[in-house]
């Protein structure tokens, strides 16, 4: 019998299998071990939009709510399409250029894949 891997969220070592998923009793995180292995091969964080779709560099996304810009009177309107995004590992996950505004960083929770 092999021991299951530790939780990817909290690194708790005593995880268990339930109906094909691995479960962490510490933080209640559930994940698919097959998906975890394939994501481990890529060696990076998985970025998901507000609907749960996986995002990749070069994708186009649509802003799902009006976003006010700090220090400016400009607003990114709901429905604005942003092309050719770049994913980065920081507090704002998307770097992009928006027509009429310029270079911008967005959070994945405020966009959906186009």
Buried (B, 14 or more C-beta within 10 A) or exposed (E): EEEBBBBBEEEEEEBEEEEEEBBBEBEEBEBEEEEEEEBEEEEEEEBBBBEEBEBEEEBEBBBBEEBEEEEEEEEBEEEBEBEEBEBBEEEEBBBBEBEEBEEBEBEBEBBBBE
